[in-house]
Amino acid sequence: MSLFFRGDRIVTELDLVRLHKLGAHRMPAGLPDALDLAEQVPSPEVPADVVTMYSQIEILEAGETAPRKLTLCYPEDAEPAQGFISVLSPVGASLLGLRVGGRAHWHTPQGEPRSARVTAILFQPEASGDYTT
């Protein structure tokens, strides 16, 4: 399993189905197996402090002093300059299923290890009653 998906994760059943439909060949190494090991819950039962698809979050990268706002999205909606990060990117895959306070680990395209702590969930679709986004 890759470095980016360590520890306990919670993934909604809907997110899991949609991610598997993207195809394992498109996912970062280790993500399909990690998803299978994650705790799977119905969307209405996911805790509000868990990063789900289309959650808007704040992360604090190691060595930084100011948090950065990101929205975890599917590849077709990714706009990194606007803070929309694909779940298939190393950083996106490392964030999925983390709870507030959890630490994400990933490698840059140049192979450098990076990490960040999830400091807040500003919006989670399921917490607002949206179970289909």
trRosetta pair geometry for C-beta under 8 A, 3 or more apart (Angstrom, degrees):
i j d omega theta_ij theta_ji phi_ij phi_ji
1 5 6.3 -97 174 72 112 102
1 6 8.0 134 120 -85 123 59
1 30 4.7 106 -155 -151 52 117
1 33 5.9 -128 -98 95 91 124
1 34 5.8 109 -148 -71 116 94
1 37 8.0 -33 -100 12 145 151
2 5 6.2 66 71 19 86 93
2 28 6.6 -60 19 134 171 106
2 29 5.3 122 -61 98 126 84
2 30 3.2 -166 -4 31 95 154
2 31 7.3 -17 30 -45 130 62
2 34 7.4 -67 41 -38 87 133
3 6 6.9 -23 -173 -39 46 109
3 105 5.1 -93 149 121 95 118
3 106 7.1 156 96 -106 101 26
3 107 6.7 85 56 -32 132 99
3 113 7.1 -74 139 -124 161 105
4 28 7.0 14 40 111 148 147
4 30 7.2 141 46 85 92 130
4 31 7.8 -18 80 -77 121 87
4 90 5.9 -149 -83 -167 149 76
4 93 5.4 60 126 101 143 102
4 94 3.7 -100 -167 -85 99 94
4 104 7.0 9 -159 -175 78 81
4 105 5.6 -151 -111 88 43 68
4 106 4.5 38 -104 -94 111 74
4 107 7.5 -101 -57 3 104 73
5 9 6.8 -38 -164 -34 91 147
5 30 6.2 -174 29 132 122 112
5 31 6.6 141 -37 -106 146 57
5 34 3.6 14 128 -144 157 158
5 93 6.7 -64 -60 149 105 95
5 94 6.6 -132 -65 -114 58 54
6 105 6.2 26 10 30 118 126
7 102 7.1 -171 96 -148 148 112
8 38 7.9 108 -174 -134 51 64
8 39 6.8 17 -171 -9 94 113
9 34 7.1 50 24 163 149 98
9 37 7.7 78 42 97 106 83
9 38 4.0 -54 88 -121 103 106
9 39 6.9 -177 91 24 49 76
9 96 6.9 43 -163 112 132 73
9 97 3.1 46 -171 133 100 140
9 98 6.8 -40 -117 -63 85 46
10 38 6.5 164 -103 177 13 102
10 39 4.8 -29 -107 72 69 105
10 41 6.0 -1 -170 6 103 120
10 46 6.3 148 139 -139 122 89
10 47 6.9 62 82 26 166 97
10 50 4.8 -61 72 -134 120 149
10 97 5.2 164 52 -153 42 85
10 99 7.5 55 18 -60 115 92
11 15 5.4 -122 -177 83 89 120
11 16 5.1 101 128 -62 122 98
11 19 7.9 -52 -172 10 138 144
11 35 6.2 -11 9 -146 172 80
11 38 4.4 59 2 118 112 144
11 39 7.2 150 23 75 66 51
11 40 5.9 -29 75 -104 85 65
11 41 7.7 151 77 24 36 74
11 52 7.7 131 -140 -118 50 78
11 96 6.6 29 -100 156 104 104
11 97 4.9 -44 -62 -86 79 115
12 15 4.4 92 59 7 89 102
12 16 6.8 -153 92 -7 46 86
12 40 7.5 61 179 -159 15 65
12 41 6.1 -57 -111 75 53 73
12 42 7.1 17 -153 169 84 18
12 43 4.6 45 -154 -88 135 68
12 46 5.2 -56 -77 -55 97 137
12 52 5.7 37 -9 -134 117 124
12 53 7.7 -96 39 15 117 96
12 126 6.7 177 -77 -66 144 144
13 16 5.6 -56 -150 36 31 115
13 17 6.4 33 154 -20 66 104
13 40 5.4 77 -83 175 72 104
13 41 6.9 -122 -27 90 84 25
13 42 5.7 -14 8 -99 123 46
13 43 6.9 -95 41 -34 83 73
14 17 5.9 -52 -148 33 31 110
14 18 6.4 26 156 -13 65 108
14 43 5.4 6 7 -56 124 118
14 131 7.0 141 -12 170 156 76
14 132 7.4 -129 -157 -119 159 38
15 18 5.8 -60 -147 41 30 109
15 19 6.1 30 156 -20 67 109
15 52 5.9 -142 -54 -161 148 88
15 53 4.8 170 -115 -11 111 116
15 96 7.6 178 159 -159 140 117
16 19 5.8 -55 -144 36 28 110
16 20 6.4 26 158 -16 63 107
16 35 5.9 149 -130 177 90 114
16 38 7.6 -162 -91 72 118 122
16 40 5.8 -21 -25 -122 158 113
17 20 6.0 -59 -151 37 28 109
17 21 6.5 31 151 -23 63 106
18 21 5.6 -53 -151 31 34 115
18 22 7.2 45 149 -29 61 94
18 53 7.2 -24 74 -34 141 169
18 74 7.3 -84 151 -89 123 129
19 22 5.7 -41 -162 15 40 116
19 27 7.4 63 175 -90 97 127
19 31 7.9 -117 173 149 128 116
19 35 6.1 -157 101 -120 143 157
19 87 6.8 -91 -108 120 109 144
20 23 7.9 66 171 -65 40 22
20 24 7.6 -3 -141 -54 63 79
20 32 7.6 90 -108 -130 76 93
20 35 7.4 -168 -63 115 87 151
22 26 5.2 -103 149 68 97 134
22 27 6.8 105 98 -57 118 90
22 74 7.4 -164 -82 -149 128 103
22 75 7.4 118 -138 3 131 118
22 88 7.1 -146 157 -71 154 125
23 26 4.9 80 77 5 94 104
23 27 7.4 -165 100 -15 51 88
24 27 5.5 -55 -150 26 43 116
24 32 4.4 6 -123 -67 104 149
26 75 7.6 -83 166 -30 131 153
26 88 6.0 -46 143 -131 92 145
27 31 4.1 -126 168 69 120 127
27 32 5.5 133 71 -43 153 85
27 88 6.0 -119 -116 -127 50 91
27 93 7.4 114 -166 -104 87 134
28 31 4.9 89 62 -24 78 122
28 88 6.4 155 -24 -171 85 60
28 89 7.7 39 -48 162 127 12
28 90 5.9 121 -107 -90 157 62
28 93 5.0 -108 32 -14 132 167
30 33 5.8 -66 -158 47 49 107
30 34 5.6 49 150 -25 81 112
31 34 5.5 -58 -140 40 32 113
31 35 6.2 37 161 -25 67 103
31 88 7.8 -128 23 -125 175 60
31 93 5.1 -82 -98 -149 126 131
32 35 5.9 -53 -150 31 29 112
32 36 6.8 28 153 -18 61 105
33 36 5.7 -56 -155 34 35 112
33 37 6.6 27 151 -14 66 108
34 37 5.7 -61 -151 39 35 108
34 38 6.6 49 149 -39 67 98
35 38 5.6 -41 -150 12 36 118
38 97 5.4 -87 -140 -127 137 159
41 45 4.6 -120 172 90 114 108
41 46 5.2 148 88 -78 125 69
42 45 4.9 72 63 14 83 109
42 46 7.8 -135 92 -32 41 78
43 46 6.0 -37 -152 -3 37 113
43 52 8.0 93 -132 -152 83 157
43 126 5.1 -150 -179 -113 84 118
43 131 3.9 127 111 -145 144 96
44 126 7.0 -165 -96 -164 28 104
44 131 6.0 -24 -57 -93 75 137
46 50 5.4 -108 174 58 100 135
46 52 6.0 60 146 -65 162 135
46 124 7.8 -136 109 161 119 134
46 126 5.0 46 57 105 118 165
47 50 5.0 100 69 -16 84 107
47 99 7.1 4 88 -115 131 108
48 121 7.0 -175 154 81 70 143
48 124 5.9 170 -154 48 62 143
48 126 7.6 -149 -101 92 60 93
48 127 4.1 79 -124 -102 96 125
49 99 5.0 42 122 -159 100 87
49 100 4.4 -81 -167 7 104 105
49 121 6.0 -178 -135 8 44 133
50 55 8.0 -138 110 -73 52 159
50 97 6.5 -21 -171 -152 105 38
50 98 7.2 163 -149 87 61 31
50 99 5.5 -39 -92 -94 64 69
50 121 7.7 23 54 -70 21 156
50 124 7.2 90 69 -133 61 150
51 55 4.9 -150 -148 64 60 152
51 57 5.7 -17 -109 -58 109 148
51 72 6.1 88 174 -5 106 150
51 95 5.1 -87 134 156 162 88
51 96 6.1 -132 107 -124 107 26
51 97 6.4 -41 67 15 86 16
51 98 5.0 20 18 54 121 78
51 99 7.7 -145 -4 -80 79 21
51 118 6.3 -125 -47 -117 124 152
51 121 6.7 -158 -83 -98 65 113
51 124 7.7 -133 -119 -106 32 109
52 55 5.1 112 52 -38 60 114
52 72 7.6 -180 104 73 28 130
52 96 7.8 53 -127 -147 28 73
52 97 7.9 64 -88 -77 53 46
52 124 5.7 84 32 -157 107 99
52 125 6.6 -102 92 39 124 94
52 126 5.9 53 33 -1 164 118
53 72 6.0 -114 -128 111 41 102
53 73 7.0 85 -167 -119 82 32
53 74 6.9 26 -155 -46 125 82
53 87 6.6 -40 -107 -57 92 141
53 96 7.6 13 -65 -122 68 104
53 125 7.5 -22 87 18 68 132
53 133 7.3 -163 105 112 98 83
54 71 6.5 1 -151 -179 45 101
54 72 6.7 -88 -35 77 17 71
54 73 6.1 60 -86 -97 64 72
54 125 5.1 42 88 -33 118 124
54 133 5.1 -64 40 128 163 122
55 71 7.1 -176 90 -145 37 61
55 72 5.5 16 50 32 81 108
55 121 5.7 -48 -174 -146 120 105
55 123 6.5 178 -154 93 52 61
55 124 4.6 -2 -113 -106 100 72
55 125 7.1 -106 -73 -1 61 77
56 69 6.7 7 179 -174 94 98
56 70 7.4 179 -151 93 54 38
56 71 4.7 -26 -98 -94 73 88
56 121 7.4 111 78 -169 53 59
56 122 4.5 -57 104 69 101 106
56 123 4.2 37 33 42 107 99
57 69 7.3 167 88 -149 37 55
57 70 5.7 -18 63 64 85 84
57 71 7.6 146 16 -94 69 37
57 72 7.1 27 8 -19 116 100
57 95 7.0 -179 52 -172 155 134
57 118 5.7 -45 -178 -145 134 99
57 119 8.0 131 171 49 86 62
57 120 6.6 166 -159 89 63 55
57 121 5.3 -34 -104 -108 84 58
57 122 6.5 -177 -98 11 23 85
58 67 4.2 33 177 158 110 138
58 68 6.9 151 -154 71 65 33
58 69 5.5 -34 -95 -93 73 63
58 70 7.8 140 -103 19 25 74
58 118 7.5 112 79 -165 53 56
58 119 4.7 -54 102 65 103 101
58 120 4.4 26 35 48 112 95
58 122 6.5 86 -26 -35 91 107
59 67 6.3 154 75 -157 27 87
59 68 5.6 -25 62 59 81 86
59 70 6.2 1 5 11 112 121
59 95 7.3 -86 -73 -106 138 124
59 104 7.0 -36 -135 26 137 126
59 116 4.1 44 168 151 119 132
59 117 6.6 157 -157 76 71 37
59 118 5.7 -42 -100 -100 80 49
59 119 6.4 151 -120 6 22 88
60 64 6.0 -156 -171 78 69 104
60 66 7.8 -161 -122 114 87 20
60 67 4.7 -61 -74 -97 81 78
60 68 7.6 147 -92 12 36 74
60 116 6.1 164 77 -161 35 84
60 117 5.2 -14 57 56 92 91
60 119 5.1 66 -14 -40 105 127
61 64 4.4 63 65 5 87 128
61 68 6.8 21 -16 7 102 123
61 114 6.7 -31 -151 -177 111 105
61 115 7.2 135 -153 90 64 43
61 116 4.3 -45 -95 -94 56 102
62 114 7.1 -174 34 -166 107 60
62 115 4.8 48 -21 70 125 90
62 116 6.6 -121 -16 -81 69 47
64 67 7.8 124 114 -86 122 28
64 68 7.5 -8 134 -25 163 103
67 119 5.2 -95 -107 40 139 146
67 120 7.5 45 179 21 166 103
68 83 7.6 -169 164 -121 90 104
68 116 7.9 -59 41 -144 110 147
69 83 5.5 2 103 -150 79 150
69 122 7.0 1 -136 -2 107 150
70 83 5.2 -149 -114 -174 45 86
70 84 7.7 142 -166 -97 67 18
70 85 5.0 -7 -166 1 119 124
70 91 7.9 -116 -137 134 164 123
70 95 7.4 -127 96 -88 140 173
71 83 5.8 78 9 125 84 92
71 84 5.0 -25 69 -107 104 65
71 85 6.9 156 72 21 46 74
72 85 6.0 -36 -105 73 51 92
72 87 5.8 65 180 -77 97 86
72 92 5.6 135 -136 -147 87 90
72 95 5.8 -149 -85 95 130 128
72 96 6.5 150 -170 -81 151 76
73 77 4.1 -98 163 87 137 116
73 78 5.8 -179 81 -74 112 59
73 84 4.9 -4 12 -173 140 96
73 85 6.8 134 26 65 81 39
73 86 6.3 -54 80 -98 75 44
73 87 6.9 -142 84 -23 26 86
73 92 7.8 -76 44 -133 50 136
74 77 5.5 74 60 19 73 103
74 78 7.6 -112 103 -37 36 85
74 86 6.9 7 161 -137 21 78
74 87 6.3 -24 -99 18 43 110
75 78 5.5 -34 -152 -9 39 121
75 86 4.6 42 -98 -135 59 129
75 87 7.6 -89 -46 43 68 74
75 88 5.3 -6 -69 22 108 129
77 84 5.8 -103 135 171 85 138
77 86 7.9 150 67 -92 67 75
78 84 5.4 -176 -140 118 36 95
78 85 6.5 22 -133 -155 96 16
78 86 3.8 -29 -79 -52 137 95
78 89 7.3 125 -130 -28 145 121
79 82 4.1 13 113 32 116 115
79 83 7.6 8 92 45 83 42
79 84 4.3 50 43 46 76 117
80 83 7.5 57 -168 -67 33 13
80 84 6.9 -96 -67 67 28 59
80 85 6.2 62 -107 -96 74 68
80 89 7.9 98 -85 -69 116 166
85 89 5.8 -96 -178 47 88 136
85 91 5.9 -66 -173 93 143 109
85 92 4.5 -174 136 -76 98 101
85 95 7.6 72 95 23 136 144
86 89 4.6 107 69 -16 90 97
86 92 5.0 -126 96 -6 44 166
87 92 4.4 -140 -110 148 24 121
87 93 6.1 90 173 -76 60 58
87 96 5.7 58 -143 -62 106 129
88 92 6.4 7 33 77 28 133
88 93 6.6 36 -135 -55 20 104
89 92 4.3 86 52 10 86 108
89 93 6.7 -160 79 -7 40 86
90 93 6.1 -57 -143 38 25 108
90 94 6.3 23 158 -19 61 111
90 106 3.9 131 149 -171 101 123
90 107 5.8 -102 -160 56 156 58
90 108 7.4 -156 65 -95 150 21
91 94 5.7 -60 -149 37 31 112
91 95 6.5 27 156 -21 65 109
91 104 6.9 73 -156 138 64 140
91 106 5.1 -135 -81 36 51 163
91 114 7.4 -30 -90 89 98 131
91 116 7.7 33 -147 19 105 131
92 95 6.0 -63 -152 33 31 109
92 96 6.9 41 156 -36 65 98
93 96 6.1 -41 -151 11 34 115
93 106 7.3 122 65 -103 90 121
94 98 7.9 21 143 -37 60 130
94 104 3.8 104 134 -171 107 102
94 105 5.8 -154 -148 59 133 38
94 106 4.3 -114 -29 -54 147 105
95 98 5.6 -82 -163 16 48 123
95 104 5.0 -23 -77 -91 62 148
95 118 6.9 118 -143 -77 92 115
98 102 3.7 -155 -168 85 102 141
98 103 7.7 -160 -142 43 138 17
98 104 6.0 -85 -48 -66 157 90
98 118 5.2 153 117 -14 126 143
99 102 4.9 108 54 -26 62 118
99 118 7.1 179 108 71 30 138
100 118 5.3 -117 -120 115 42 105
100 119 7.1 13 -156 158 88 13
100 120 6.3 29 -128 -109 120 26
100 121 5.8 -103 -67 -13 109 94
101 117 6.8 -22 -157 -174 28 106
101 118 6.6 -33 17 72 24 85
101 119 8.0 75 -73 -110 42 35
102 117 7.1 166 89 -149 31 65
102 118 5.3 17 56 25 78 114
103 115 5.7 12 178 -178 106 113
103 116 7.0 169 -151 86 66 31
103 117 5.1 -36 -96 -94 75 71
103 118 7.8 -146 -81 2 27 74
104 115 6.4 167 86 -152 54 61
104 116 5.2 -7 54 58 101 82
104 117 7.7 -179 15 -88 74 21
104 118 7.0 83 -21 -42 103 90
105 113 6.9 -14 -168 -166 94 97
105 114 7.4 159 -153 85 48 49
105 115 4.9 -16 -100 -99 68 94
106 113 7.7 157 90 -151 32 54
106 114 5.5 -20 69 63 77 95
106 115 7.6 151 22 -86 62 47
107 111 5.5 -15 179 -146 123 35
107 112 6.5 148 -157 68 71 33
107 113 5.7 -40 -98 -93 75 49
107 114 7.0 147 -109 14 22 83
108 111 6.7 -39 69 28 74 20
108 112 4.5 7 28 50 116 91
108 114 6.0 82 -43 -21 88 122
118 121 7.3 18 170 -57 117 79
121 124 5.3 9 165 -44 132 107
121 127 7.7 118 125 -3 131 152
123 127 7.7 -159 -168 59 45 116
123 128 7.0 -4 -161 -30 86 131
124 127 4.1 72 73 5 103 113
124 128 7.1 166 82 -7 55 86
125 128 6.1 -73 -157 43 32 103
125 130 4.0 -79 -176 81 91 112
125 131 7.5 159 132 -76 103 24
125 133 4.4 -131 -137 47 156 129
126 129 7.7 72 -173 -56 33 9
126 130 6.7 -96 -75 70 30 62
126 131 6.0 61 -115 -96 77 67
130 133 4.9 25 147 -10 123 113
